[in-house]
Amino acid sequence: MTDDTGAARDLVGRLGLFPDPGSVEIARLGGLTNRVYRIGSGEGALCLRFSGKGTEEYIDRRVEAVAARAAAEVGVSPEVVHADPSTGVLVTRFIGDAVTMTPALFASRKGAPERAGRAFHQLHASSAIFDFRFELFAMIDNYLALLGKKKVDFPEGYHDVLEEAEAVREAVARHPVALAACHCDPLSENFLDTGERMWIVDWEYSGMNDPMWDLGDLAVEAAFGEGQEEAMLRAYFSGEPSPFDRGRMVIYKAMCDLLWTLWGLIQFANDNPAEDFWAYSVNRFRRCKALMETPAFAGHLAAIRRGP
């Protein structure tokens, strides 16, 4: 694992972020593709992110910086202190009174799914404009083209399921919804919970999107059970969602796995050591396939076809 502690200290000095960069406390944090550090301690602490190897192939850091600043202005993400799109360096305020969420914490911390739902609604209902349009099938095509230049296999049956997903493309296209500023990659670890509010971080994949993508993707990433999904949905809508909204949320649960399977294969091809990305991709694909084969999935697809 790459250790950029020295580079972090040098950057702190160049940017003048602390009066004595030589003695400032630096601690490595988590991250699947990037190297992330807490700089300093107490109320003045900052979070420093160095971008990961190969991420420039599929992440536009200028777009990310625009989204991170806009999300901070909306009040759902920490203030951006410094962003350099040319290097992928990002510095934000560190939220010291919050815990980094995991699926287990989403299950054990009372009200966590509801707080995430309300944070999403605050973002989606805002006037924030992100400088990218997150288009599911265009991204799938782009990832497939990128993988075509690499030596990597696909999980058995992937292209068959991709063909079946054309029914989803057709159903969603029948009744376009107003796009909103969306996170688009809501891993559990991208949520910081104070117990009173939920902060959202890491805007690498953000863009203007169907808001239900965020809810469906979080339900997958945080391994929500039926009760947690319902709590998140009701908090988001302040009541019962329509069959059309609920259907899109469920459909996107499968589609996010279909997309992130390809993302995992890119990490595998790039020899990213952070995780076993072949197993990651296979597991995501199997989960997508299993959901698409359920009778309930067909019912939600029919609700989308009927429209609002």
Secondary structure per residue as TSV (DSSP state, phi and psi in degrees):
chain	resnum	aa	ss	phi	psi
A	1	M	-	360.0	128.0
A	2	T	-	-65.7	134.2
A	3	D	-	-112.0	112.0
A	4	D	-	-105.2	27.7
A	5	T	H	-58.0	-43.5
A	6	G	H	-64.3	-42.5
A	7	A	H	-65.3	-36.0
A	8	A	H	-63.9	-43.0
A	9	R	H	-65.8	-39.7
A	10	D	H	-63.0	-41.6
A	11	L	H	-65.1	-42.2
A	12	V	H	-56.8	-40.7
A	13	G	H	-67.7	-44.4
A	14	R	H	-64.1	-37.0
A	15	L	H	-85.4	-9.9
A	16	G	T	66.0	36.7
A	17	L	-	-77.0	-26.4
A	18	F	S	-137.2	146.7
A	19	P	S	-65.1	-29.1
A	20	D	-	-131.2	78.9
A	21	P	T	-62.4	-23.5
A	22	G	T	-67.2	-24.9
A	23	S	T	-112.0	-0.2
A	24	V	-	-67.8	143.3
A	25	E	-	-74.6	132.5
A	26	I	E	-129.3	125.3
A	27	A	E	-129.9	132.4
A	28	R	E	-73.7	135.3
A	29	L	-	-110.8	-171.6
A	30	G	-	-80.5	-174.8
A	31	G	-	148.8	130.6
A	32	L	S	-79.6	-42.0
A	33	T	S	-117.6	-23.2
A	34	N	S	-106.9	168.8
A	35	R	E	-110.4	121.1
A	36	V	E	-122.1	138.3
A	37	Y	E	-135.0	144.8
A	38	R	E	-91.7	128.9
A	39	I	E	-112.3	119.3
A	40	G	S	84.3	-173.5
A	41	S	-	-146.3	168.0
A	42	G	G	72.6	-158.4
A	43	E	G	-66.2	-23.9
A	44	G	G	-91.8	7.5
A	45	A	-	-66.7	149.8
A	46	L	E	-122.9	162.3
A	47	C	E	-115.9	122.8
A	48	L	E	-111.8	131.2
A	49	R	E	-122.9	123.6
A	50	F	E	-98.5	133.9
A	51	S	-	-72.6	150.4
A	52	G	-	-81.3	161.8
A	53	K	T	-59.7	129.4
A	54	G	T	84.3	-8.4
A	55	T	G	-69.0	-19.0
A	56	E	G	-66.2	-14.9
A	57	E	G	-68.8	-26.8
A	58	Y	T	-139.0	5.9
A	59	I	-	-125.2	128.7
A	60	D	-	-94.9	107.6
A	61	R	H	-69.5	-25.6
A	62	R	H	-67.3	-44.3
A	63	V	H	-61.4	-41.6
A	64	E	H	-60.3	-44.0
A	65	A	H	-63.6	-40.4
A	66	V	H	-60.2	-46.1
A	67	A	H	-66.5	-42.4
A	68	A	H	-61.4	-41.5
A	69	R	H	-68.5	-41.7
A	70	A	H	-64.7	-41.9
A	71	A	H	-64.9	-34.8
A	72	A	H	-66.7	-40.0
A	73	E	H	-65.4	-33.3
A	74	V	H	-70.2	-25.8
A	75	G	T	99.4	15.1
A	76	V	S	-107.6	-3.3
A	77	S	S	-141.3	153.7
A	78	P	-	-65.7	155.3
A	79	E	-	-58.9	138.2
A	80	V	E	-87.2	120.9
A	81	V	E	-91.0	-37.5
A	82	H	E	-156.6	136.8
A	83	A	E	-142.1	128.3
A	84	D	E	-123.3	96.4
A	85	P	T	-60.2	-24.7
A	86	S	T	-71.7	-25.1
A	87	T	T	-115.7	-15.2
A	88	G	T	80.9	10.0
A	89	V	E	-78.0	132.3
A	90	L	E	-136.5	131.8
A	91	V	E	-124.5	126.8
A	92	T	E	-130.6	168.8
A	93	R	E	-66.1	143.4
A	94	F	-	-91.6	128.1
A	95	I	-	-87.9	96.6
A	96	G	T	-78.9	-21.7
A	97	D	T	-97.4	19.9
A	98	A	-	-121.3	155.9
A	99	V	E	-105.0	143.4
A	100	T	E	-76.8	125.3
A	101	M	-	-77.2	155.1
A	102	T	-	-137.9	167.1
A	103	P	H	-54.8	-40.0
A	104	A	H	-64.3	-39.3
A	105	L	H	-71.9	-34.1
A	106	F	H	-62.1	-30.5
A	107	A	H	-80.7	-31.2
A	108	S	H	-98.5	-24.1
A	109	R	S	-87.6	114.1
A	110	K	T	-57.6	129.6
A	111	G	T	81.4	3.6
A	112	A	H	-62.9	-46.8
A	113	P	H	-59.4	-37.3
A	114	E	H	-65.0	-41.9
A	115	R	H	-64.9	-37.8
A	116	A	H	-65.0	-42.9
A	117	G	H	-59.5	-42.9
A	118	R	H	-68.0	-36.6
A	119	A	H	-64.5	-41.5
A	120	F	H	-61.7	-42.9
A	121	H	H	-63.8	-40.1
A	122	Q	H	-59.3	-41.6
A	123	L	H	-69.2	-51.3
A	124	H	H	-66.3	-33.0
A	125	A	T	-84.5	-4.2
A	126	S	S	-79.0	175.8
A	127	S	-	-94.2	12.5
A	128	A	-	-60.9	139.4
A	129	I	-	-121.7	120.6
A	130	F	-	-95.4	147.6
A	131	D	S	-90.0	43.7
A	132	F	S	-162.8	146.2
A	133	R	B	-109.8	115.2
A	134	F	-	-79.7	104.0
A	135	E	-	-113.3	109.5
A	136	L	H	-49.8	-57.5
A	137	F	H	-74.0	-28.8
A	138	A	H	-66.5	-38.9
A	139	M	H	-67.5	-38.8
A	140	I	H	-59.3	-45.3
A	141	D	H	-61.5	-41.4
A	142	N	H	-65.5	-42.7
A	143	Y	H	-65.2	-39.6
A	144	L	H	-62.7	-41.0
A	145	A	H	-64.2	-40.0
A	146	L	H	-65.1	-41.8
A	147	L	H	-68.4	-25.8
A	148	G	T	-63.6	-17.9
A	149	K	T	-95.1	0.1
A	150	K	S	-120.2	158.5
A	151	K	-	-91.6	96.4
A	152	V	-	-154.5	141.7
A	153	D	-	-89.1	166.5
A	154	F	-	-109.5	150.5
A	155	P	-	-55.7	142.1
A	156	E	T	-57.7	127.1
A	157	G	T	91.0	1.3
A	158	Y	H	-58.9	-47.0
A	159	H	H	-68.8	-27.6
A	160	D	H	-66.2	-43.8
A	161	V	H	-67.6	-37.3
A	162	L	H	-59.9	-38.8
A	163	E	H	-66.2	-39.4
A	164	E	H	-65.5	-28.8
A	165	A	T	-69.7	-9.9
A	166	E	H	-60.3	-28.9
A	167	A	H	-64.5	-34.4
A	168	V	H	-68.4	-44.9
A	169	R	H	-55.4	-45.1
A	170	E	H	-66.2	-43.0
A	171	A	H	-65.8	-44.7
A	172	V	H	-64.8	-36.8
A	173	A	H	-68.8	-20.6
A	174	R	H	-65.7	-37.3
A	175	H	S	-132.6	77.0
A	176	P	-	-59.6	141.4
A	177	V	-	-108.0	160.8
A	178	A	-	-65.1	128.7
A	179	L	-	-77.7	150.6
A	180	A	E	-134.4	163.1
A	181	A	E	-66.3	118.7
A	182	C	E	-126.5	152.6
A	183	H	-	-73.4	-47.8
A	184	C	S	77.6	-9.2
A	185	D	-	-142.0	59.5
A	186	P	-	-82.0	67.4
A	187	L	-	-59.5	151.3
A	188	S	G	-53.3	-41.1
A	189	E	G	-69.5	-8.7
A	190	N	G	-89.5	9.7
A	191	F	E	-117.4	133.7
A	192	L	E	-118.6	121.4
A	193	D	E	-112.9	126.7
A	194	T	-	-93.6	-7.6
A	195	G	S	94.7	-17.6
A	196	E	S	-115.7	-30.9
A	197	R	-	-148.1	160.1
A	198	M	E	-114.1	125.8
A	199	W	E	-95.9	150.3
A	200	I	E	-120.4	134.1
A	201	V	-	-129.4	170.9
A	202	D	-	70.7	92.8
A	203	W	-	-108.5	28.2
A	204	E	T	-60.1	-37.6
A	205	Y	T	-108.3	11.7
A	206	S	-	-69.5	157.7
A	207	G	E	179.4	176.8
A	208	M	E	-74.5	126.0
A	209	N	E	-155.7	170.2
A	210	D	-	-64.8	121.4
A	211	P	H	-55.4	-28.6
A	212	M	H	-68.5	-15.6
A	213	W	H	-60.5	-46.7
A	214	D	H	-59.0	-43.1
A	215	L	H	-69.2	-42.6
A	216	G	H	-65.1	-41.8
A	217	D	H	-66.5	-42.3
A	218	L	H	-62.8	-39.5
A	219	A	H	-58.2	-35.4
A	220	V	H	-74.3	-51.8
A	221	E	H	-63.0	-36.5
A	222	A	T	-93.0	5.7
A	223	A	T	53.4	45.4
A	224	F	-	-63.9	139.7
A	225	G	-	-83.4	177.5
A	226	E	H	-59.3	-39.9
A	227	G	H	-65.9	-38.6
A	228	Q	H	-68.1	-41.0
A	229	E	H	-59.1	-45.2
A	230	E	H	-63.3	-41.4
A	231	A	H	-62.8	-43.6
A	232	M	H	-62.8	-46.4
A	233	L	H	-62.0	-46.2
A	234	R	H	-67.7	-35.1
A	235	A	H	-67.6	-39.6
A	236	Y	H	-64.6	-47.0
A	237	F	H	-92.7	-2.7
A	238	S	T	55.7	38.2
A	239	G	S	154.4	-160.5
A	240	E	-	-75.9	126.7
A	241	P	-	-74.9	155.8
A	242	S	-	-73.3	158.8
A	243	P	H	-56.4	-33.9
A	244	F	H	-64.8	-46.0
A	245	D	H	-67.9	-45.8
A	246	R	H	-62.2	-40.7
A	247	G	H	-61.1	-42.6
A	248	R	H	-65.1	-39.4
A	249	M	H	-58.2	-46.3
A	250	V	H	-68.1	-43.8
A	251	I	H	-58.7	-40.5
A	252	Y	H	-70.5	-20.6
A	253	K	H	-58.9	-43.3
A	254	A	H	-72.0	-42.4
A	255	M	H	-67.7	-33.1
A	256	C	H	-66.5	-36.9
A	257	D	H	-66.6	-36.5
A	258	L	H	-62.5	-42.7
A	259	L	H	-71.0	-49.3
A	260	W	H	-72.3	-15.1
A	261	T	H	-58.5	-45.4
A	262	L	H	-66.7	-40.1
A	263	W	H	-57.9	-44.0
A	264	G	H	-62.5	-37.6
A	265	L	H	-65.5	-34.4
A	266	I	H	-64.1	-44.1
A	267	Q	H	-61.6	-40.9
A	268	F	H	-62.2	-45.7
A	269	A	H	-65.4	-30.4
A	270	N	T	-85.0	4.6
A	271	D	T	58.9	37.4
A	272	N	-	-65.7	119.4
A	273	P	T	-84.5	1.0
A	274	A	T	-67.5	-24.8
A	275	E	S	-161.4	165.2
A	276	D	-	-78.8	91.2
A	277	F	H	-76.9	-18.3
A	278	W	H	-68.4	-47.8
A	279	A	H	-62.2	-39.7
A	280	Y	H	-56.1	-48.2
A	281	S	H	-66.9	-44.4
A	282	V	H	-62.3	-43.3
A	283	N	H	-65.3	-40.6
A	284	R	H	-65.5	-41.5
A	285	F	H	-64.4	-43.5
A	286	R	H	-60.7	-39.3
A	287	R	H	-66.9	-41.3
A	288	C	H	-59.7	-49.5
A	289	K	H	-61.3	-42.6
A	290	A	H	-63.3	-41.7
A	291	L	H	-67.0	-41.3
A	292	M	H	-66.6	-21.3
A	293	E	T	-87.7	-4.1
A	294	T	S	-80.7	147.8
A	295	P	H	-59.5	-33.7
A	296	A	H	-62.5	-34.7
A	297	F	H	-61.4	-44.0
A	298	A	H	-61.2	-37.4
A	299	G	H	-65.7	-41.7
A	300	H	H	-67.5	-35.8
A	301	L	H	-64.3	-39.1
A	302	A	H	-64.8	-37.9
A	303	A	H	-64.1	-36.0
A	304	I	H	-67.9	-41.2
A	305	R	H	-62.2	-35.8
A	306	R	H	-69.3	-31.7
A	307	G	-	92.8	-179.1
A	308	P	-	-62.4	360.0
